[in-house]
Amino acid sequence: MSSDDDPPEPESPAQITGIVLAAGRGERLRSSVPKPAYPICGRAMAAHVLHALGDAGIQRVVVVVPPEEDGDVVRKAVNDDSGCVALQFAVQQQARGTADAVLAARKAVATSHVLVVNGDLPLLTAGQVRPLLAPTGADATIATAVVEEPARMGRIVRDADGGLSRIVEWRDASEAERCIREVNLGYYLFRADFLWPELERIAADATAIAETYATDAIPAAVANGSACAVEVSVDEMRLNVETPSDAAGAEAVVRSRILYRLLDSGVHIRDLQATWIDAQAEIDAGVVIEPGTHIRGRSVIGEGSRVGPNAIIERAEIGKHCVVESCTIRDSTLHDSVEVGPYSTIRPGCEIESDVHIGTHAELKQAHLGEGVQVGHFSYLGDAEVGPRTNVGAGAVTCNFDGESKQRTIIGEDAFIGSDTMLIAPIRIGDRARTGAAAVVNRDVPDGGNAVGHPARFTPSRRTRDTAEDDQ
């Protein structure tokens, strides 16, 4: 055990630096995405680990990533979704095992203790991390669990007194050892003054091509009588992901956790089996989620809104008291009390102000709709600015592509766009202007103007006719 001269055990997680090992490719997963960046309910595996560490009180984490493009992918995935931890990155230049990966993070660690965590544990929770953070006086503490089906996980071998004897990998285990049900969960707490010299010794003894592992340091702690195995509770068979089947199982577990957390917060989910909500979504109490709905990415939904059935919301912000039914909304913002009808698509870059109504089978792209706009069914508004209280009739189209580039359409406030109108961009329709049904408008319409026909010709506005009749 540690002597009286050893550094004091951590009194709080603030004295512990987390090292998340995210440099592995994960060949068994058979994905073009690096394994630590592989999404589980919209959140990278390694980012799930970061959230668990942050929730457990760990404040600083070094993420070890691979070099070049794969490293950039992992770095972006966790940078965008790191929770409350302060992040640093280290690069493992060659895939030489987890011992080499931990050593790559050494320069970024200044605390007395190091929590080493595999980056492929998307089911890890703060409640499973905290037991390792309690002072034990040990040089090395390993998290274990007793599971019904250990599969290919590393086995924990204990001595006659119940203490930790060694960890044996499945491939190296005897038949008797493979029958052991206590397994290594893939995260460990080390005293830094013990870990660094031990890893350097291991690296020095290894051949140039050998892979070495962080767990190779544990036998030295066992020999010193300074190793501890802490059994934690796991609801699932395993915390890590190795194969596509594992990933699907982890997705189901995380999705269930998300849904029950939202239910507890006051969100109404009509069908748990037919609702998919990503980990980053923020949904207010009182929101109703109908069956068949997918809410993806960092989406936000305000109180009193109803989403679905069969809606797809992706990285979108939806205000309070909206109704979006059987539609698709991506990378756009809807303000309060907006209605979007079935089979409509709100493509990226749209901002829709309050009290807007969009009918069925409509499509919007890079469009800004002012307050109180009405959009009829089968309409298309692309690269458009529509002023408040304007009515866009059914089947109206902004013809935004001239064969070479996209052009913009500007429609003023209180305008009336007749059904099946075609607006040939670039074009401006003035305030209170009107177009007739099936008009093809290829030049600007002034404020209060009236355009009818194919191609459209200007006629006196209704207001001008009414004034003329009053003067007779």
Secondary structure, 3 states (H helix, E strand, C coil): CCCCCCCCCCCCHHHEEEEEECCCCCHHHCCCCCHHHCEECCEEHHHHHHHHHHHCCCCEEEEEECCHHHHHHHHHHHHCCCCCCEEEEEECCCCCCHHHHHHHCHHHCCCCEEEEEECCCCCCCHHHHHHHHCCCCCCEEEEEEECCCCCCCCEEEECCCCCEEEEECHHHCCHHHHCCCEEEEEEEEEEHHHHHHHHHHHHHHCCCCCCCCHHHHHHHHHHCCCEEEEECCCCCCCCCCCCHHHHHHHHHHHHHHHHHHHHHHCCEECCHHHEEECCCCEECCCCEECCCEEEECCCEECCCCEECCCCEEECCEECCCCEECCCEEECCEECCCCEECCCCEECCCCEECCCCEECCCCEEEEEEECCCCEECCCCEEEEEEECCCCEECCCCEEECECCCCECCEEECCCCEECCCCEEECCEEECCCCEECCCCEECCCECCCCEEEECCEEEECCHHHHHHHHHHC
